[in-house]
């Protein structure tokens, strides 16, 4: 038994109980355990009913069982969204268990950080481990938050054995995407020599100037090769 709206003729709207005129479905629960119905359609199905409906759709439309199952689920959701009868509380209970798990996953992705790069030795060791074995030149960027913890480390540009092309605009775009407050950059010299070229110096200056416009700090630029990495900051080139 459900309720529908009825008019008494004086503009008053009342609820009028009535029984739905439909044929019983094999396997349907008894009336005391009946599921919500609207317009002759169930808002939920028993497992035998779902299987029967999936089979009917597979035979009628020549679709797979997965496609049929999706159609059944979509139809139930559509019927629920077009009426005022709430979903069974059991549905909400299952979702209530999933929501905290989803929040935990998002928090781990958003707030978990990598190592804190707060000293020149830590930074040079970090880049050495990342770039020492590269056979060709690689320009890498460590994106940092306000506490100098690593948000992300990326090999942004790959080159040949003796050169690589670097585009400051691409670096700036990535900084904005990651909400970085500062960056550290490094590239390797497969030859093993860590002396910076004039091109290395010009790139460092151009990148530093571009970042300043966005209030993002370029903390240092390292060249990785044989022995101790070369630091632009320690050598007064920044």
C-alpha angles and dihedrals in degrees: 000000000000136000130245135180119268133179126227093202095253094081093266114133118211136177113254116196116216139157121249115245104230141124116259117252119232109255094019116148118254119272091262089060097036120148123233114280129191124184091350094305127110120237089209135024134215116238094256090051092051091050091049092049092048090051091049092052092047091052095042099045105022093238132143124265091251092053090048092050090052091051091052092050092047091050093051091048091049092052091048092051093053099054138056099235109111122237118260113280089237088068091056092046091058092048092047088061093050098047097067090048091053091049091052091052092050092048091052091050094046103040108025110104136191128235120324110248102201104137134051092240093052091048096048091047090050094053093042091057091049101044110023096093097045111120093202133040114282126185109211132188130200110202113209137194125223091282091053093250118145115260093175140345117210140175095225102175131026124197143164132285092285109021147026134188117237125193115201092199091062090050091050092050091052091049090057093047091054096038089234119181095196141000140209119206133196141170132189132233108214088199088069094237113124099191108123119239124223087256090055090052093047092049092051092052094047092049092047092051093048093049093050089064088063095041091248118138126226100209100184146334119222131196112208120208139113114341125350115007116248113246118204091200095051091049095051096249095125 
